[in-house]
Amino acid sequence: DPLPDQVGNVDLQREERARDVLVQLGFQETINYSLTTPEAESAFLEKGVEHVTLLNPISSERSVMRRSVLASVLEIVASNLRHTDDVRVFEIGKVYEPHSGHQLPDEQRRLTIAMTGSREIEHWDDSNKKKTPLDFFDLKGVIEALVEDLHLAKVSYRPSGCEHLHPGRSADLILGKESVGSFGQLHPGIQDEKKFGTRAILVADLDLEKILPKIPFRHAYQTVSRFEVAKRDIAILVDENISAEEVANAIQTAGGKLLKEATLFDLYRGESIEAGKKSLAYALTYQSPEKTLTEKEIEKAHKKVEGYLKHQLKAKIRGKE
């Protein structure tokens, strides 16, 4: 008889892709026990959360099934910090949630990332150089790289209310309109409790069960244009409550197919800026896939962006108003 056709496991392939991306970014994968104690996880769970309890635990430290992968990963971080100042680890593992009316728990996959240390790679000639510690934006760069490589769509970020993260240095990852996890700097209170000292411990806890189904089976590639790019800067004055992401999205909408990139390069608040306002400056790159743009075409596209920002966000164009 002929061999049956090979059937791939798309879910597992997507999970492996997430692993590959993080390894390429310099992270090491950890594998932790699924057994723990409620006390070890209390800082990362809501009060009153129930665990799956073992009737005959092998030790007092392994009495329940874990509800948090983050708690397990931070144990690895603490252990490694006894020997090194730089740690970058991740784990894809399951948490076990009691299911009312069922003997077996729900098993949900989480992706947890933890990193701390310096931004620069250690070098023989850096003994007199001051190292830059990793911060929230380094972790956000990791999340953005993961999102981009997995070709996730309709991605946005918003401030996180997660109690185990530092207020003002944390965010939620939003796909569409749904939060799929939080990331940021560990809360100072938990850092003290875990005896991490003053170093910034950066963590992410993402729900893989929500992320993996949103990875497209196929994604489109765009041909690289052989025509020249044209760069223009724009500085605008907007209300404090308007995020840089909202402005970037508005610029992209107005720029259409000719606008290839909009990059924020300056944020200013000061004496020359009225109260309740902020100045944002973006570098815009215009390029056509079909021809070299004329100066008139570039100016027309740029004025369209300015007009859209004034109309939609009530923005003032600095240097022109």
C-alpha positions in Angstrom: 0.0 0.0 0.0 1.2 3.5 -0.7 2.3 5.6 2.3 -0.3 8.1 3.5 0.3 11.8 2.8 2.3 13.6 5.3 0.2 15.9 7.5 1.8 18.8 9.2 1.0 20.1 12.6 0.4 23.8 12.0 0.0 24.7 15.6 3.3 23.1 16.6 5.1 24.7 13.6 3.9 28.2 14.8 5.0 27.5 18.3 8.4 26.4 17.0 8.6 29.6 15.0 8.2 31.7 18.1 11.0 29.7 19.7 13.2 30.3 16.7 12.7 34.1 16.8 13.6 34.4 20.4 16.7 32.2 20.1 17.8 34.4 17.1 17.4 37.4 19.4 19.9 35.9 21.9 17.6 34.2 24.4 18.0 30.8 25.9 15.0 28.5 26.5 14.2 27.2 29.9 12.1 24.2 31.0 10.8 24.3 34.5 8.8 22.1 36.9 5.0 22.2 36.5 4.7 21.7 40.2 5.1 24.5 42.7 3.5 26.1 45.8 0.7 28.7 46.0 3.1 31.0 48.0 5.7 31.0 45.2 3.1 32.4 42.7 1.1 34.7 45.0 2.7 37.9 43.7 1.7 37.1 40.1 -1.9 35.9 40.6 -5.1 37.5 41.8 -6.1 36.7 45.4 -8.2 33.6 45.9 -7.0 31.9 42.7 -7.4 28.2 43.0 -4.8 25.6 42.1 -4.9 21.9 41.1 -3.7 20.3 44.3 -1.8 17.0 44.4 -3.2 14.3 46.8 0.2 12.9 47.4 2.9 15.5 46.6 6.5 14.4 46.2 7.6 17.3 48.5 6.2 20.4 50.2 7.7 22.5 47.4 5.8 20.6 44.7 2.3 20.5 46.1 0.2 22.2 43.3 0.1 22.5 39.5 1.4 25.9 38.5 -0.8 28.8 37.4 2.1 31.1 36.4 5.0 30.4 34.1 6.5 33.8 35.1 7.1 32.7 38.7 9.0 29.7 37.5 11.1 31.7 35.1 12.1 34.3 37.7 13.4 31.5 39.9 15.8 30.7 37.0 16.7 34.3 36.7 17.5 34.6 40.4 19.7 31.4 40.2 21.6 32.7 37.2 22.3 36.1 38.7 24.5 34.4 41.3 27.0 33.8 38.5 26.4 36.4 35.8 25.0 40.0 35.5 23.3 39.3 32.1 20.3 36.9 31.7 18.0 36.5 28.7 15.7 33.6 29.0 12.2 32.5 27.8 9.9 29.6 28.4 6.9 28.2 26.5 5.0 26.2 29.0 1.6 25.3 30.3 -0.4 26.6 33.2 -3.1 24.4 34.8 -6.5 26.0 35.6 -9.1 24.0 37.6 -12.2 23.4 35.5 -15.5 23.3 37.4 -17.3 20.0 36.9 -14.3 18.4 35.2 -11.7 16.1 36.7 -8.9 17.4 34.5 -7.8 21.0 34.4 -7.6 23.3 31.4 -4.0 23.5 30.1 -3.1 26.9 28.6 0.2 27.6 26.9 2.0 30.8 28.0 5.1 32.5 26.5 7.2 34.1 29.2 10.3 36.2 28.6 12.7 37.6 31.2 15.8 39.7 30.7 18.2 41.8 32.7 21.8 43.1 32.3 23.5 45.5 30.0 22.6 46.5 26.4 26.2 46.1 25.1 27.8 42.7 24.5 30.8 42.2 26.8 34.1 43.1 25.0 37.7 42.9 26.0 38.2 46.6 25.6 35.2 47.9 27.6 36.8 47.8 31.1 36.7 51.6 31.3 33.3 52.0 29.5 30.1 52.5 31.4 27.5 49.9 30.3 24.0 50.9 29.5 21.4 48.8 31.5 18.5 47.2 29.6 15.2 49.0 30.0 11.6 48.8 29.0 12.2 49.8 25.4 14.7 46.9 24.9 12.0 44.5 25.9 9.4 46.3 23.7 11.9 45.9 20.8 11.9 42.1 21.5 8.1 42.0 21.5 8.0 44.1 18.2 10.5 41.7 16.6 8.4 38.7 17.6 5.2 40.4 16.3 6.9 41.3 13.0 8.4 37.9 12.4 5.1 36.1 13.1 3.3 38.6 10.8 0.7 39.4 13.3 -1.8 42.1 12.2 -3.7 44.9 13.8 -1.1 45.2 16.6 -1.2 48.0 19.2 -0.1 48.7 22.7 -1.7 50.4 25.7 -0.6 51.1 29.3 -0.9 48.1 31.5 -2.6 47.8 34.8 -0.9 44.6 35.7 -0.1 44.7 39.4 3.2 42.8 39.2 4.6 45.3 36.7 6.1 48.8 37.2 3.4 51.5 36.6 4.5 53.7 33.7 7.1 51.1 32.5 4.7 48.5 31.3 2.2 47.8 28.5 -0.4 45.4 27.2 0.0 43.8 23.7 -3.2 44.2 21.8 -4.1 42.1 18.7 -7.2 43.6 17.1 -9.2 44.6 20.2 -8.1 41.8 22.5 -5.2 41.9 25.0 -3.0 38.9 24.7 -0.6 39.6 27.5 1.5 42.2 29.3 5.2 43.1 29.4 7.4 45.6 31.2 9.7 46.1 34.2 9.0 44.1 37.3 7.3 46.1 40.1 9.9 47.4 42.7 8.0 45.8 45.5 8.3 42.4 43.9 12.0 43.0 43.1 12.6 43.7 46.7 10.6 40.6 47.7 12.6 38.4 45.3 15.9 40.2 46.4 16.8 41.4 42.9 18.1 44.7 44.2 17.9 47.8 42.1 18.6 46.2 38.7 15.7 46.4 36.2 14.1 42.9 35.7 12.2 43.0 32.4 9.4 40.4 31.9 6.7 39.5 29.4 3.8 37.1 30.0 1.9 36.3 26.8 -1.1 34.0 26.1 0.0 31.7 23.3 -3.4 30.2 22.9 -4.7 33.6 21.7 -1.6 34.5 19.6 -1.0 31.3 17.6 -4.4 31.3 15.8 -3.8 34.8 14.7 -0.6 33.9 12.8 -1.5 33.9 9.1 -1.0 30.7 7.1 0.4 32.8 4.2 1.6 36.4 4.1 2.3 38.7 1.2 5.7 40.1 0.3 6.2 43.4 -1.4 8.7 43.9 -4.2 11.6 46.2 -3.3 11.3 49.3 -5.3 14.3 50.3 -7.4 13.3 54.0 -7.4 14.7 56.7 -5.2 13.3 57.6 -1.8 12.4 61.1 -0.7 12.6 62.1 2.9 10.7 64.9 4.7 10.4 65.8 8.3 7.2 66.9 10.1 6.9 68.4 13.6 3.4 68.8 15.1 1.8 70.1 18.2 -0.9 67.8 19.7 -2.8 67.3 22.9 -1.0 65.2 25.6 -3.7 62.5 25.5 -2.9 61.7 21.9 -0.4 58.9 21.7 2.5 58.8 19.2 1.0 55.6 17.8 -2.2 57.4 17.0 -0.2 60.1 15.2 1.8 57.5 13.2 -1.3 55.7 12.2 -2.9 58.9 11.0 0.3 59.8 9.0 0.3 56.3 7.4 -3.4 56.6 6.5 -2.9 60.0 4.8 0.3 59.0 3.1 -1.2 55.9 1.5 0.9 53.8 -0.9 3.5 56.5 -1.4 4.5 56.7 2.3 6.9 53.9 3.0 7.8 54.7 6.6 7.0 57.2 9.4 9.6 57.2 12.3 9.3 59.2 15.5 12.6 60.9 16.3 11.7 63.7 18.8 9.4 64.3 21.7 9.5 67.7 23.3 7.8 69.4 26.2 9.1 72.7 27.5 8.7 76.4 28.0 7.9 77.1 24.4 5.1 74.5 24.4 1.8 75.4 25.9 0.4 73.4 28.8 -1.4 70.2 27.9 0.4 70.0 24.6 3.5 68.1 23.3 5.6 68.3 20.2 6.2 65.2 18.1 8.6 65.1 15.1 8.5 62.3 12.5 10.8 61.4 9.6 8.7 60.5 6.6 10.0 58.4 3.7 8.1 58.6 0.3 8.7 56.2 -2.5 6.8 54.9 -5.5 7.1 51.2 -6.7 6.5 52.4 -10.3 8.6 55.6 -10.9 10.8 58.3 -9.4 8.6 60.8 -7.7 8.8 64.4 -8.8 9.2 67.3 -6.4 5.6 68.3 -7.1 4.2 64.8 -6.3 6.2 64.7 -3.1 4.9 68.1 -2.0 1.3 67.1 -2.8 1.6 63.9 -0.7 3.3 65.7 2.2 0.6 68.5 2.2 -2.1 65.7 2.3 -0.5 64.3 5.4 -0.4 67.8 7.0 -4.0 68.5 6.2 -5.1 65.1 7.5 -3.3 65.7 10.8 -4.9 69.1 11.2 -8.4 67.8 10.4 -8.3 64.5 12.3 -6.1 65.2 15.3 -6.5 69.0 15.5 -2.7 69.2 15.2 -0.7 72.3 14.6 2.2 72.0 12.1 5.2 73.5 13.7 7.1 76.1 11.6 4.0 76.7 9.4 1.4 78.0 11.9 
